Amino acid sequence: MIDYNKIAGQVLDTEIKGLADLKAALLADPSFGRAIELLLKRRGAIVVTGMGKSGHIAKKIATTMSSTGSRAFFLHPGEASHGDMSIISSDEVIIAISNSGESRELSDIVGYAKRFGVPLISITRAADSTLARAADVSLVMPAVPECCVIGKAPTTSMVQTLALGDVLTVVLENANALTPDMYKNWHPGGKLGASLIRVSDLMHSGDEVPVCGEDDTFEMAIAVMGRPVRFGCVGVVDAAGKMAGILTDGDIRRQVASGLAGKKMRDIMKKSPFTVRADLIALDALRILNEKQIQTLFILDDASKPIGIINFHDLLKAGIA
């Protein structure tokens, strides 16, 4: 009977060793620094290419680089040989991936790079391969057995290649000073984009913000709460316009027996309400609503004055909740 757990452990142990060996080799190899310098000095895009399994990894590397601020694209070697080579200029840098370093399909791209002075970085396991010798900088991955039962199918080598691509990408991210706002601009759709929306993008402002003064009466506060845009609460500000408290529907229900008519807001408001700043990530605002079990947050400026309001339904509409 096959011991599935034993096989799984062997696969993972082999791949973990492959990554550990890659780390040791990479940190000791000055070629890594030269590769980064080439990528940082480029005026154009990063062209990532490879054939077969290496091609699939190359696509992932290119898309991750593009999504984090380093303009990159994947070029299929076959398509390059049939007319697409013209999109590569000397402003670009090519990253060519081949486990053996002898992929014949890459020969036209390598020849083009040499002919037109396009910087070429190779990623391979064979230091004296055709690809490695042709490259301006060669990143050589240490040889570790493939996990495949016959030791042939690209497995460990692909994990190493993917990790090396992530290393290059993240180093470039740091050099480009990637910020959440930049990332949001490049990911406007889906959960990634929604997760980086800021409170300022969703909040209600201006006349929609329900506020009254500390000396206003309960009746005046009720009138403010009954505006066309209803949030089930009213914010209370002091004489300087700073946030001083809040009165919610729940507070009114709890105090109704004590008689609220004619009372000043300073006497019935809840002090120290939960508030946030406009630059807060909206997903963090949702966490506050959930943790505090509240429905609404007032947004304050640097002077602690209310400039906006946001509730759970606003986050729901934005696809965050």
C-alpha positions in Angstrom: 0.0 0.0 0.0 1.3 3.5 -0.9 2.2 5.7 2.1 0.8 9.0 0.8 2.0 11.0 3.9 5.5 9.6 3.5 5.6 10.7 -0.2 4.2 14.1 0.6 6.9 14.6 3.3 9.6 13.6 0.8 8.4 16.0 -1.8 8.2 18.9 0.6 11.6 18.0 2.1 13.2 18.0 -1.3 11.7 21.3 -2.3 12.6 22.9 1.0 16.2 21.8 0.5 16.1 23.2 -3.0 15.0 26.6 -1.6 17.6 26.5 1.2 20.3 25.7 -1.3 19.1 28.5 -3.6 19.2 31.0 -0.8 22.8 30.0 0.1 23.9 30.2 -3.6 22.1 33.4 -4.3 23.5 35.3 -1.3 27.1 34.2 -2.2 26.9 35.0 -5.9 27.8 38.6 -7.0 25.8 37.9 -10.2 22.6 38.5 -8.3 23.6 42.1 -7.6 24.6 42.7 -11.2 21.3 41.3 -12.4 19.4 43.8 -10.1 21.6 46.7 -11.4 20.7 45.8 -15.0 17.0 45.7 -14.1 17.1 49.0 -12.3 19.1 50.8 -15.1 16.7 49.8 -17.8 14.7 52.5 -19.6 12.1 50.1 -21.0 10.2 47.0 -19.9 11.4 43.6 -18.6 10.8 40.8 -21.1 10.5 37.4 -19.5 10.7 34.4 -21.7 10.9 30.6 -21.4 9.6 27.4 -23.1 7.3 24.7 -21.7 7.2 24.6 -17.9 9.7 27.4 -17.7 7.4 29.5 -19.9 4.5 29.1 -17.4 6.8 30.3 -14.6 8.0 33.2 -16.8 4.4 34.3 -17.3 3.8 34.3 -13.5 7.0 36.3 -12.9 6.1 38.9 -15.6 2.6 39.4 -14.3 3.7 39.8 -10.7 6.4 42.3 -11.7 3.8 44.3 -13.7 1.3 44.3 -10.8 3.9 45.7 -8.4 5.3 48.5 -10.5 8.0 47.0 -12.7 6.7 47.1 -16.2 7.1 43.6 -17.6 5.6 41.2 -20.1 5.9 37.6 -21.2 7.1 36.8 -24.7 6.6 33.3 -26.1 9.8 32.1 -27.9 7.8 30.7 -30.7 5.8 33.9 -31.3 9.0 35.9 -31.0 10.6 33.9 -33.9 7.6 34.7 -36.0 7.4 38.4 -35.9 7.0 39.5 -32.3 10.7 40.1 -31.8 10.2 43.7 -32.9 8.6 44.7 -29.6 12.0 44.3 -27.9 14.3 47.4 -28.1 17.7 48.0 -26.5 15.8 49.8 -23.7 14.5 46.5 -22.5 16.1 43.8 -20.4 15.4 40.1 -21.2 15.1 37.4 -18.5 15.4 34.0 -20.3 14.6 30.9 -18.3 15.7 27.4 -19.1 16.4 24.6 -16.7 19.0 23.0 -18.9 20.1 26.2 -20.6 19.9 24.5 -23.9 16.3 25.2 -25.0 16.6 25.6 -28.8 13.4 27.7 -28.9 15.3 30.5 -27.1 18.1 30.7 -29.6 16.4 33.3 -31.8 15.8 35.6 -28.8 19.3 35.1 -27.6 20.7 35.9 -31.0 18.5 39.0 -31.3 19.7 40.2 -27.9 23.3 39.9 -28.9 22.8 41.5 -32.3 20.9 44.6 -31.0 22.6 45.0 -27.6 19.7 44.1 -25.4 20.8 43.1 -21.9 20.2 39.4 -21.2 19.8 37.8 -17.8 19.6 34.0 -17.8 18.1 31.7 -15.1 19.3 28.2 -15.4 20.8 25.3 -13.5 23.7 24.8 -15.9 26.5 27.4 -15.5 28.3 26.4 -18.7 25.3 26.0 -20.8 24.7 27.8 -24.1 22.2 30.2 -22.5 24.4 31.0 -19.5 27.5 31.7 -21.6 25.4 34.0 -23.9 23.9 36.0 -21.1 25.3 39.3 -19.7 24.4 38.0 -16.2 23.6 34.4 -15.4 21.8 33.4 -12.3 22.6 29.7 -11.7 20.3 27.7 -9.5 21.9 24.9 -7.5 21.2 21.3 -8.6 18.8 19.5 -6.4 16.9 16.3 -7.4 13.5 16.7 -8.9 10.7 15.3 -6.8 9.3 13.3 -9.7 9.5 9.5 -9.1 11.9 9.1 -12.1 13.6 12.4 -11.4 12.8 14.0 -14.7 9.6 16.1 -14.5 10.4 19.8 -13.5 9.3 20.1 -9.9 12.0 21.2 -7.5 13.6 23.3 -10.3 10.3 25.1 -10.9 9.9 25.9 -7.2 13.4 27.4 -7.2 12.7 29.4 -10.4 9.4 30.7 -9.0 11.1 31.7 -5.8 14.0 33.4 -7.6 11.4 35.4 -9.6 9.7 36.4 -6.4 13.1 37.6 -5.0 13.8 39.7 -8.1 10.2 41.1 -8.0 10.3 42.1 -4.3 13.8 43.7 -4.5 12.4 45.8 -7.4 9.3 46.6 -5.3 11.6 48.0 -2.6 13.6 50.0 -5.1 10.4 51.4 -6.6 9.1 52.3 -3.1 5.8 50.5 -3.7 2.9 51.8 -1.6 -0.7 50.6 -1.0 -2.0 53.5 -3.0 0.1 52.6 -6.0 -0.9 49.0 -5.7 -4.6 50.0 -5.5 -4.3 52.0 -8.7 -3.0 48.9 -10.5 -5.7 46.6 -9.0 -8.9 48.6 -9.2 -11.1 45.6 -9.6 -11.9 42.6 -7.5 -11.1 41.9 -3.8 -7.5 43.2 -4.1 -8.7 46.6 -5.2 -11.6 46.7 -2.7 -9.2 45.7 0.2 -7.1 48.8 -0.5 -9.8 51.4 -0.7 -9.5 54.1 1.9 -12.2 55.6 4.1 -11.9 58.9 2.3 -13.1 57.1 -0.9 -16.4 56.0 0.6 -17.3 58.5 3.4 -20.2 60.8 3.3 -19.2 64.5 3.8 -20.4 68.0 3.9 -24.1 68.4 4.7 -24.6 64.7 4.9 -22.6 64.5 8.1 -25.1 64.6 11.0 -23.7 66.8 13.8 -25.1 69.1 16.4 -23.6 71.2 19.3 -23.3 70.2 23.0 -25.8 72.9 23.9 -28.4 71.8 21.3 -31.5 70.1 22.7 -32.6 66.6 22.2 -35.3 67.8 19.8 -32.8 69.6 17.6 -30.6 66.4 17.5 -33.6 64.3 16.4 -34.2 66.8 13.6 -30.6 66.3 12.4 -30.9 62.6 12.6 -34.0 62.7 10.5 -32.3 64.2 7.4 -32.7 62.5 4.1 -29.5 60.5 4.6 -30.1 58.6 7.9 -27.3 57.0 9.8 -29.1 56.2 13.1 -26.9 58.6 15.0 -25.8 62.2 15.5 -22.3 63.4 16.3 -21.9 66.1 19.0 -19.2 68.8 18.7 -17.9 71.3 21.3 -17.7 75.0 20.9 -14.5 74.6 18.9 -16.1 72.2 16.5 -14.2 69.2 17.9 -15.9 65.8 18.3 -17.2 65.5 21.8 -19.7 62.7 21.7 -22.4 60.7 19.9 -26.0 59.9 20.3 -27.4 56.8 18.6 -30.8 55.2 18.1 -29.8 52.6 20.7 -28.9 55.3 23.2 -32.3 56.9 22.8 -34.1 53.6 23.4 -32.1 53.0 26.5 -32.7 56.5 27.9 -36.3 57.0 26.8 -37.7 56.1 30.2 -35.8 58.8 31.9 -37.4 61.5 29.7 -35.2 63.2 27.1 -37.4 66.1 26.0 -35.6 69.5 26.4 -32.3 68.0 27.6 -29.0 69.3 26.3 -26.9 67.0 24.2 -23.9 67.3 26.6 -26.1 65.6 29.3 -27.2 62.7 27.2 -24.5 62.0 24.7 -22.0 59.2 24.9 -18.5 60.6 25.3 -15.4 59.4 23.5 -17.1 57.8 20.4 -15.1 55.6 18.1 -13.6 57.6 15.3 -11.1 57.1 12.4 -9.0 59.2 10.0 -9.8 59.6 6.4 -6.6 57.8 5.2 -7.5 54.6 7.0 -7.8 51.5 4.8 -11.5 50.8 4.6 -10.9 47.1 5.4 -9.5 48.3 8.8 -12.6 50.4 9.3 -14.7 47.2 8.8 -12.6 45.5 11.5 -13.3 48.3 13.9 -17.1 48.1 13.2 -17.0 44.4 13.8 -14.8 44.4 16.9 -16.8 47.2 18.6 -20.1 45.9 17.4 -21.2 49.3 16.0 -22.7 50.3 12.7 -21.1 53.8 12.0 -17.9 55.6 12.3 -17.2 59.4 12.2 -14.1 60.5 10.3 -12.1 63.3 11.9 -9.4 65.6 10.5 -6.1 66.4 12.3 -7.9 69.0 14.5 -10.4 66.3 15.7 -13.3 67.9 13.8 -15.8 65.6 12.0 -15.4 65.7 8.2 -17.2 62.6 7.3 -19.2 59.5 8.3 -19.2 55.9 7.1 -21.3 52.9 8.0 -21.4 49.2 7.4 -23.7 49.5 4.3 -21.2 51.8 2.6 -18.6 49.1 3.0 -21.0 46.4 1.8 -21.8 48.4 -1.4 -18.0 48.7 -2.1 -17.6 45.0 -1.9 -15.5 45.1 1.3 -17.9 43.8 3.9 
